[in-house]
């Protein structure tokens, strides 16, 4: 019995590790998936009169890189986020609830277009939603 | 009346441009039978329509509740601003199918969103609301012991969407505490000969958002029991809400209204259509 118990545990552990829960990063499609979300979102922003003015003086290449880094980082991917805090980078923009809603709506549209599962979409929204307090009315 | 109203609603919808507010689809809730944004029978802390900060929104709706011995027809409208203020009006016509006759009541509502954001803050969205209810056919309610033909309900609501809760789906929770003197939500008048005090009641809703457009939920509405002539019981319902887009939503459900005016086990259907601009 004493020898069997560790064996059973070892088997159980092996069984578990054979079906690991894919990370959110993987569910979003890894690096190409996140690149597609980032590019899709930038295209949406460009066409959205409600918020495009906030990006008038933005270095788009840098913004694109930092957004991809951040999405990768918060979803558990192998990336370092090298940008400033959300609070710092949005100060002076006076981003309102309506602007935030517009961005979230655009992100949802892009994720729907990329056919990301509803569960993965909700996991990502759960990570991004709390940034509201750092981003708006600064 | 309802047919004409539905027709008008359809015409408005057909002519409506694509202009809609910035709020995310479904976050304006549906129109409750009292005209306030909510589920079917419970007001929520959400503000009607899709107006986000600094935006205006308007809604119009019609609902019908059909149970064994009664039919309630409602139509109404609301205007909202800044995702903070909501002004609503509703006309209820309660048909006494088995007894004969009908009772009409008007509900004028105002709601103010005090704090929190449904989707974005850790705290729930919290709102306070008033509903001024005026009975238009007070003879029968008076005859069965109601004291007044009008009353003011005051309620506090807290609503929150929790992401990724049930099989990866989002969950909406709502709790409402209401101070009321209304008998059967005012359809049988307000207060009684022996008691004119406010009663505090709890109302709750829970809904799973299967996707961005479809919600499956349940509601519970605690009710006072003031009139001696018949027992009043709590209400409950199960509903499916389909937010087709930011302009049209449809809610269907099953309701259990308990005993009403001596008629027990009043169960049946709930259907509601809302247009939003």
Interface residues (C-beta under 8 A of the other chain):
Chain A: X50 X96 X97 X98 X99 X100 X101 X102 X104 X105 X108 X112 X117 X118 X119 X120 X122 X123 X125 X126 X129 X130 X132 X133
Chain B: X21 X22 X23 X24 X52 X53 X54 X55 X83 X117 X119 X120 X121 X122 X163 X164 X167 X168 X169 X170 X211 X212
